[in-house]
Amino acid sequence: MSYLEPGSGRPRGTLHQSVYDEVILGIQSGEWKRYEKLPSVRAMAERMQVNRLTVHKAYQRLAEEGIVQARYKSGYYVSSEPAPRPGSRFLDDPPWEYQAKPVRAPRSRLFEIHRKKVAYKMSEALIDPALLPNAFLSGHVKEVFDLHPKVLSTYSSVSGDEELREEMSRYFTEKYGLSLSADELLVTTGSQQAIDLISRSLVQAGDRVLIERPTYSPAIDVFLRQNVRLLPVEITPEGYDLDRIEYLMRTEKPQLFYMNPTFQNPTGYTVPASQRKQLLELAERYKCILVEDDVYRDIYFEDPPPPPLFYYDTEGYAIYICSFSKFVAPGLRISLLAARPALMDSIIAVKALADNGTPLLTQKIFQHYFFSARLQEHVAKLRIALELRKARMERILAGTGFRWASPGGGLNLWINLPEEVPVDLLLERCLEQSVAFVPGEICDPLGEMKSWIRLSYSYISEAEMEEGLRRLIAIAEEMKGGITFPRTDLN
Ligand SMILES: Cc1ncc(COP(=O)(O)O)c(C=O)c1O
């Protein structure tokens, strides 16, 4: 299946121009490669809901321009010449209205769910703002202005504030034993930006990319936008099937492996230390970059997790992304990306194009706040509060026929629903009743996992959780015709 979403709406202009555009965008996005046959005139007419003559006219124009070739009694084929560069046609051939046409790129499907306004948001893997020390943070912000009166009068460097990177390199060394210099760190605006920068700088169309199944849904969208081929790798409570990874690395020669091996989103699973070491050996043998997205490391309930993969790296094949968005101050959007110089050079070049550096103010606030004793105490309390919320959600769901592996950290339950409950319909009905969750399908690079959902226990209050789950279970019960209704006397 393809995740590429059609352009949003039909472009303004003549109908045959819209067919022409569809073909150009299809060639640029790799849907039709060189020498490949285009859909028949009839199929294209159905796809675009236009008349066949319109398609014929567009195909003929493409043939006249050498973009496709007409073959007698066979159809139209993409020609051997390189596909037109994105945008070039627009420059040669305005009308201006076409310049504003959205590119044919996948959107963030998670964002589409988040943007729904609902009262019971179990779709949001964020921490309840009431659990963060807001008054303390505000006080801190004032201090930052006293300490750095010129903070708003200048840019940060593209890599990020030198002082912050120095302190963070010491932090990573002391805490996880990573040997890192400040120059091997880049401050990004959240991990989302880090993933995006990596996708723009280290992969190109046609590359293979290993990705967990299921995974953080926007990562699928980001890599697909680059027109790579995604190779899914199952993640289980025991980690990965390393034989399968080795096979894929040997036969498909992927450029990178994007992973979230610690309290993974959405599953909560953690890849054991023994596998981390072996993954580095495989990466070095098959020259595959390992991109470790580490967002939930600090949110553990019992044992702290194994060290980051970067710890085992000796030859520069690991990239480490550490987000502090979740538990420090989501509004600051600070993440650190660690990479050895050969990879870092390319990533920084793209960061310069993206925003010329993360705002200095947020970096300074983060630095002073993160290293304060108060924050460190706060994280310990936060773990307890989140574990209690997880336990509450699990108690409410007990006896419903839903199944999940209880995670040792993170913010989500990854739940397998009884077969009789169609997730798409459940979501539709839940949204009508102001309840949101993440359907498993969008976390699956294959677009399957249709009986799974992700429920976040971290964002809503306990009272909201109870009501949201009561509604969700009631709808599922109706669909299933007999799930036990949740008890309301649970504490
Ligand atoms: C695995 C993973 N990566 C990246 C992100 C984005 O993090 P940030 O808020 O730092 O951009 C998230 C947020 O949910 C996540 O779960």
PDBQT file of the ligand as one rigid body, heavy atoms in Angstrom, charges set to zero:
ROOT
HETATM    1  C1  LIG A 501       9.407   8.528  19.601  1.00  0.00    +0.000 C 
HETATM    2  C2  LIG A 501       9.195  10.001  19.518  1.00  0.00    +0.000 A 
HETATM    3  N1  LIG A 501      10.061  10.737  18.816  1.00  0.00    +0.000 NA
HETATM    4  C3  LIG A 501       9.918  12.062  18.712  1.00  0.00    +0.000 A 
HETATM    5  C4  LIG A 501       8.869  12.714  19.304  1.00  0.00    +0.000 A 
HETATM    6  C5  LIG A 501       8.766  14.201  19.157  1.00  0.00    +0.000 C 
HETATM    7  O1  LIG A 501       9.413  14.763  20.240  1.00  0.00    +0.000 OA
HETATM    8  P1  LIG A 501       9.564  16.330  20.411  1.00  0.00    +0.000 P 
HETATM    9  O2  LIG A 501       8.390  16.798  21.183  1.00  0.00    +0.000 OA
HETATM   10  O3  LIG A 501      10.855  16.485  21.150  1.00  0.00    +0.000 OA
HETATM   11  O4  LIG A 501       9.638  16.919  19.047  1.00  0.00    +0.000 OA
HETATM   12  C6  LIG A 501       7.930  11.996  20.038  1.00  0.00    +0.000 A 
HETATM   13  C7  LIG A 501       6.784  12.661  20.645  1.00  0.00    +0.000 C 
HETATM   14  O5  LIG A 501       5.794  12.065  20.954  1.00  0.00    +0.000 OA
HETATM   15  C8  LIG A 501       8.102  10.591  20.154  1.00  0.00    +0.000 A 
HETATM   16  O6  LIG A 501       7.239   9.848  20.830  1.00  0.00    +0.000 OA
ENDROOT
TORSDOF 0
